[in-house]
Amino acid sequence: MLDPAIAACRLAVRESLRPFSDSGAPVLVALSGGADSLALAAAAAHEAPKLGLRVVTVTVDHGLQPASDEVAERAADQARALKIPDARIARVDVGSEGGPEAAARDARYGAIARIASEAGAAAVLLGHTLDDQAETVLLALARGAGAGSLQGMAPRRVDERGLAWVRPLLALRRDDTRAFCAASGIEPWHDPHNADDRFLRVRVRERVLPTLETELGPGIAEALARTAEQLREDNEAFADMIEETIEDIVEHAEAGIAISAAALEANPPAIRNRIIRLVAQSEFGASLTRRQTLEIARLVTDWHGQGPIDLPGFSAERRSARVVLTAR
């Protein structure tokens, strides 16, 4: 009788792979060697051939721990044992910008994208679980982030190159992937960084979430994941609405963008602020804080002749009936 954890992981992977069955392109599994990614790779190796798909794995060696090259080689060997012959290793240099966690993440995703391009992959499969989603939402809450961050990680997104990034295990718990490995006789690697409380995510995982479960009752992780899903639905609806609104109220100006002040004022704050943030991001690559967003909004809601506002990469000012954002 098939172990329930194996059945659940395989089913989740099968459903995630189905949209790519006619692509003729391989799928790339990001394989760290931990329980989550090993369960993902094993399930993909079982399910992909049924859909006419080939699996490739990539293990990123960050070079941040002793014998990291041996860990990467072991993960690649495990992939080959799962009948995935194309098991690749990408070695990266991790910088320092944004802190060690962010720098390692940026280097990792850059390497995965490069290997996906080289392999001609239609999709990248990532091993994030519901527990990872809960941690992500809780960290966003602690930062006071907006709804865009609180929606957590998307089950699927397509980047500007047309590459799909898919998280098949996002509805499953970390215990499910560990049970999968145990039932399959697979020995996962235990990353020492996952027990190092210098890292904020580790403290959330090992201290904060267990405390919340103890004090508020079980089901906190599931509740946080549901919150992310509901916010994602809201954000998608808002995004469609805002795209339509922007077409009507935004026009190109010299070295920048002009937005109708009257139209901005006529919209509720949630729409107005999202328009401002989206224009700043799309035109100038700027991620505005809430304070910066509200300062621009005051050019509409509290206009009394104030001068231009200096912002990252651009300035904003009121010119007659328009709010003009100009590159600096």
C-alpha positions in Angstrom: 0.0 0.0 0.0 1.4 3.4 -1.0 2.5 5.6 1.9 0.2 8.6 2.3 3.1 11.1 2.2 4.4 9.6 -1.1 0.9 9.6 -2.6 0.3 13.3 -1.6 3.6 14.5 -3.0 3.2 12.6 -6.2 -0.3 13.9 -6.7 0.8 17.5 -6.1 3.7 17.2 -8.5 1.5 15.5 -11.2 -1.0 18.3 -11.1 1.7 20.9 -11.3 3.4 19.2 -14.3 0.3 18.6 -16.3 0.3 22.1 -18.0 3.7 21.4 -19.4 3.0 18.0 -20.9 2.8 19.2 -24.5 5.7 21.6 -24.2 8.4 19.1 -25.3 10.8 20.9 -22.9 12.3 19.5 -19.7 11.5 20.7 -16.2 14.2 21.7 -13.9 14.1 20.8 -10.2 16.0 23.0 -7.8 17.7 20.3 -5.5 19.4 21.3 -2.3 19.6 17.8 -0.9 17.2 18.6 1.9 14.0 16.7 2.5 11.7 19.1 0.7 13.7 19.2 -2.6 14.5 15.4 -2.5 10.8 14.6 -2.1 10.1 17.0 -5.0 12.8 15.4 -7.2 11.7 11.9 -6.4 8.1 12.7 -7.1 9.0 14.5 -10.4 11.1 11.5 -11.5 8.1 9.2 -11.0 5.5 11.4 -12.5 7.2 13.3 -15.4 7.8 10.4 -17.7 4.0 9.6 -17.6 3.4 13.1 -19.1 6.2 12.8 -21.6 8.5 15.1 -19.7 12.2 14.9 -18.9 13.6 16.0 -15.5 16.8 17.9 -14.9 18.1 18.9 -11.5 20.4 21.7 -10.4 22.1 21.9 -7.1 23.6 25.3 -6.2 26.9 25.3 -4.3 27.1 28.6 -2.4 30.5 27.8 -1.0 29.4 29.2 2.4 30.0 26.0 4.4 32.9 23.6 4.8 32.6 20.7 2.3 29.8 22.4 0.4 31.1 20.9 -2.8 30.7 17.4 -1.3 27.1 18.2 -0.2 26.3 19.3 -3.8 27.9 16.2 -5.3 25.9 14.0 -2.9 22.7 15.6 -3.9 23.5 15.2 -7.6 24.3 11.5 -6.9 21.0 11.1 -5.2 19.2 12.6 -8.3 21.0 10.0 -10.5 19.9 7.2 -8.1 16.3 8.5 -8.7 16.9 7.9 -12.5 17.5 11.6 -13.2 20.8 11.3 -15.2 21.0 15.0 -16.0 21.9 16.3 -12.5 23.9 19.5 -12.6 25.8 21.5 -10.1 26.1 25.3 -10.2 28.8 27.0 -8.1 28.2 30.6 -7.3 30.0 33.5 -5.5 27.7 35.1 -2.9 28.0 38.8 -2.4 27.0 40.9 0.6 24.3 43.2 -0.7 21.2 43.1 1.4 22.6 40.8 4.0 23.8 37.2 3.8 20.4 35.6 3.4 19.3 37.9 0.6 22.7 37.7 -1.2 22.6 33.9 -1.1 19.0 33.9 -2.4 19.9 36.2 -5.2 22.9 34.2 -6.2 20.9 30.9 -6.1 18.0 32.2 -8.2 20.4 33.7 -10.7 22.1 30.3 -11.1 18.9 28.4 -11.4 17.6 30.8 -14.1 20.9 30.4 -16.0 20.7 26.6 -15.9 17.0 26.6 -16.8 18.0 28.7 -19.9 20.8 26.4 -20.8 18.6 23.3 -20.5 15.7 24.9 -22.4 13.4 24.2 -19.4 9.7 25.1 -19.6 9.5 25.3 -15.8 11.5 25.4 -12.6 10.1 23.4 -9.7 10.9 24.7 -6.2 10.4 22.7 -3.0 8.8 25.3 -0.7 6.1 23.9 1.6 3.2 25.4 3.6 5.6 25.9 6.5 7.8 28.0 4.3 4.8 30.0 3.3 3.7 30.6 6.9 7.2 31.8 7.8 7.3 34.2 4.8 3.9 35.7 5.8 4.9 36.1 9.4 8.2 37.8 8.5 6.3 40.2 6.2 3.9 41.0 9.0 6.9 41.7 11.3 8.2 44.2 8.7 4.9 45.9 8.4 4.9 45.0 4.7 1.9 45.7 2.4 -0.5 43.2 0.9 1.9 42.5 -1.9 4.4 40.9 0.5 1.7 39.3 2.7 0.5 37.3 -0.2 3.7 35.2 0.2 5.0 32.9 -2.5 2.9 32.2 -5.5 2.2 28.6 -6.4 3.1 29.6 -10.0 4.5 32.7 -11.7 5.9 33.3 -15.1 8.9 35.6 -15.4 9.7 38.1 -18.2 11.5 35.4 -20.1 8.4 33.1 -20.2 9.9 30.7 -17.6 7.4 29.3 -15.1 8.5 29.0 -11.5 6.3 26.4 -9.8 5.9 25.3 -6.2 4.1 22.0 -6.3 4.4 21.3 -2.5 3.0 24.6 -1.2 -0.1 23.0 0.2 1.9 20.3 2.0 3.7 20.4 5.3 7.4 19.9 6.0 6.5 16.8 7.9 5.1 15.3 4.7 8.3 15.7 2.8 10.3 14.2 5.7 7.8 11.3 5.8 8.2 10.9 2.0 12.0 10.5 2.3 11.7 8.1 5.3 9.2 5.9 3.4 11.3 6.0 0.2 14.6 5.2 2.0 16.1 8.5 1.0 18.5 10.2 3.5 18.2 14.0 3.2 20.9 16.4 4.1 20.3 18.6 7.1 21.6 22.1 6.5 23.2 23.5 9.6 22.1 27.0 8.6 18.5 25.8 9.3 19.4 25.4 13.0 21.5 28.6 13.2 19.5 31.2 15.2 21.6 34.1 13.8 19.1 33.9 10.9 15.7 35.5 11.4 13.8 32.9 9.5 15.3 30.2 11.8 14.1 32.0 14.9 10.6 32.3 13.4 10.6 28.6 12.6 12.1 27.3 15.8 10.7 29.8 18.4 8.0 32.1 17.1 5.6 29.7 15.3 5.8 27.0 18.0 5.0 29.7 20.6 2.0 30.9 18.6 0.8 27.3 18.3 1.2 26.8 22.0 -0.5 30.1 23.0 -3.2 30.4 20.3 -3.8 26.8 19.5 -2.9 24.6 16.5 -3.5 25.6 12.9 -1.5 28.8 12.9 0.7 27.8 9.9 -2.4 26.9 7.9 -4.2 30.1 8.8 -1.2 32.2 7.7 -1.1 30.3 4.4 -4.9 30.9 3.9 -4.3 34.6 4.5 -1.6 34.6 1.8 -3.9 32.9 -0.7 -6.8 35.3 0.0 -4.6 38.3 -0.4 -3.2 36.9 -3.6 -6.7 36.7 -5.0 -7.4 40.3 -3.9 -4.1 41.5 -5.4 -4.8 39.8 -8.7 -8.2 41.5 -8.9 -6.7 44.9 -7.9 -4.0 44.5 -10.5 -6.4 44.0 -13.3 -8.5 47.0 -12.2 -5.4 49.2 -11.9 -4.0 48.3 -15.3 -7.3 49.4 -16.8 -7.3 52.6 -14.8 -3.7 53.5 -15.6 -4.4 53.3 -19.4 -7.0 56.1 -18.9 -5.2 58.5 -16.6 -1.5 58.2 -17.3 0.4 59.7 -20.2 4.0 60.2 -21.2 5.7 63.5 -20.3 9.2 64.7 -21.0 11.7 62.4 -19.2 8.9 60.8 -17.3 5.2 60.1 -16.7 2.2 62.4 -15.9 -0.8 61.3 -14.0 -4.1 63.1 -13.9 -4.5 64.6 -10.4 -8.3 64.7 -10.6 -8.4 61.1 -11.5 -6.1 60.1 -8.7 -8.2 62.1 -6.2 -11.4 60.4 -7.5 -10.1 57.0 -6.6 -10.1 55.5 -3.1 -6.8 55.5 -1.3 -6.2 51.8 -1.9 -6.4 52.3 -5.7 -4.6 55.7 -5.7 -1.6 54.3 -3.8 -1.4 51.2 -5.9 -1.3 53.3 -9.0 1.5 55.4 -7.7 3.5 52.4 -6.6 3.0 50.6 -9.9 4.0 53.6 -12.0 7.1 54.2 -9.9 8.1 50.5 -10.2 7.4 50.0 -13.9 8.9 53.3 -15.1 11.8 53.8 -12.7 12.3 50.5 -11.0 11.6 52.1 -7.6 10.0 50.2 -4.8 8.4 52.9 -2.8 7.8 52.7 1.0 4.4 53.6 2.4 5.7 57.0 3.6 7.0 57.8 0.1 3.8 56.7 -1.5 1.7 58.9 0.8 4.0 61.9 0.1 3.3 61.6 -3.6 -0.4 61.2 -2.8 -0.4 64.4 -0.8 0.3 66.2 -4.1 -3.3 65.3 -4.8 -5.1 65.1 -1.5 -3.3 67.9 0.4 -2.0 70.2 -2.4 -0.8 73.6 -1.1 2.0 74.5 -3.4 4.7 72.2 -2.0 7.8 71.7 -4.1 9.2 68.5 -5.8 9.7 65.4 -3.8 13.1 63.6 -4.3 12.7 59.8 -4.5 15.0 56.9 -5.5 15.7 57.5 -9.2 13.1 60.1 -9.9 11.3 63.1 -8.5 7.6 63.9 -8.2 5.9 67.3 -8.4 2.5 68.9 -9.0 2.2 70.7 -12.3 -1.2 72.3 -12.8 -3.7 69.4 -13.1 -1.1 66.7 -13.3 1.3 64.9 -11.0 4.6 64.5 -12.9 7.2 61.8 -12.2 10.5 62.6 -13.8 13.7 60.6 -14.0 16.8 62.1 -12.2 
